[in-house]
Amino acid sequence: MTRRYFGTDGIRGRANKFPMTAEVAMKVGMAAGMSFHRGKHRHRVVLGKDTRLSGYMIENAMVAGFCAAGMDVFLLGPIPTPAVAMLVRSLRADIGVMISASHNPYYDNGIKLFGPDGYKLSDEIEARIEALIEQDVDLALADSDGLGRAKRIDGVHDRYIEFAKRTLPRSMSLSGLRIVVDCANGAAYKVAPAALWELGAEVITLNTEPNGFNINRDCGSTNPDALAKKVHEVRADIGIALDGDADRMVIVDESGSVVDGDQIMALIAESWNNSGRLAGGGVVATVMSNLGLERFLSDIGLQLHRTQVGDRYVVEYMRTHGLNVGGEQSGHIVLSDFSTTGDGLVSALQVLSCIKRANKPVSEVARKFEPVPQLLKNVRFSGGKPLENAAVKDAIEDARSRLGAAGRLVIRPSGTEPLIRVMAEGDDRKMVETVVNDLVNVIAEAKSAA
């Protein structure tokens, strides 16, 4: 079924344009509120957001929708997405909401929904909410005496900081480590530096002054150049870059080189496997993870399980098959012993614990394998279905044949932006570059013809 609102990670789009309008946000609140009525108790919602300007508009619209559905709303203010997932369970709420467009620029926004168990909603529940949004829901809303209330609650930052700190052994201290943390002017601008400092580290902060417009602007996990320069400048041991809602992160070693999510998964999986903590004999990643990760895990007796793109699908596979480490190359790392979703701060703490135990430079500890040459390019399109073009289909088959068994080709529409993503990898770098460039040109021609 074609979905009008939900993509791979909730609802996302340009703020004040469909579907990220105040009207849609209010309807989502109504529909989600009605979908999670579970008895006669007072139902409650926890609602967090990141720091982008449009968060005020979306927040107030969703409060109106939830209150109209008879649900009380606990407003958390700017707080990381994983904190919302944690607080849904901690506060025994019926539903959690994060208003964020993750790593996107300030002019986008999004709505992520969590069930009472702290997990992102399934496709089936999202489809049910979509159906309710399209209906006339007025007759199903609460009576005048059953409307919900909204209030801001204090202490949520402290709760999350303590939760994150408890993921490390009680005896673990980060003293002696000089850490630069880039908070992307986003949701973790208070909690991440505080948690690292309380654990004993010397903390240098970057991008902790959000103004509604600067979230993810030339900073954070998708733009770690400034972090790399700062690490080099202050001679830090490590740099940590979060994204706008802090559910993903990448690290920078002492030389300023970026370490991506694949390397981080390899590091944590090996460490947990050695300590007997790793469950399921492997790791869950997406089709975008590097072939080098798969080979590394195989060499140490572990298996890589791949899913479609989206940390939600990684989590679903982990839950179904009993694995406790998963994630995405982009830096979404899911450690299900602690969290129900990607958590940039908790993942960073696990990396830091490995570094402390090894007592070696980050460049030696965190680089577990040599990545296979991989190239990803995007083709923007405004309408139509370029991948259904006959010439594009033929070009894809030809590309797979040229890469052979030693390479991989992944072509997919983005779930959050109007882009076709073309990714290829293989041991022959020139072949990979040729294959991707040829496909991008063919898709661009098909787009122009359409």
Secondary structure by P-SEA (a helix, b strand, c coil): cccccccccccccccccccccaaaaaaaaaaaaaaccccccbbbbbbbbccccaaaaaaaaaaaaaaaabbbbbbbccccaaaaaaaaaaacccbbbbbccccccccccbbbbbccccccccaaaaaaaaaaaacccccccccccbbbbbbbbcaaaaaaaaaaaacccccccccccbbbbbcccccccccaaaaaaaaccccccccccccccccccccccccaaaaaaaaaaacccbbbbbccccccccccccccccccaaaaaaaaaaaaaaaccccccbbbbcccccaaaaaaaaaabbbbbbbcccaaaaaaaaaacccccccccccccccccccccccaaaaaaaaaaaaaaaccccccccccccccbbbbbbbbbccccccccaaaaaaaaaaaaaacccbbbbbbccccccbbbbbbbcccaaaaaaaaaaaaaaaaaaaaac
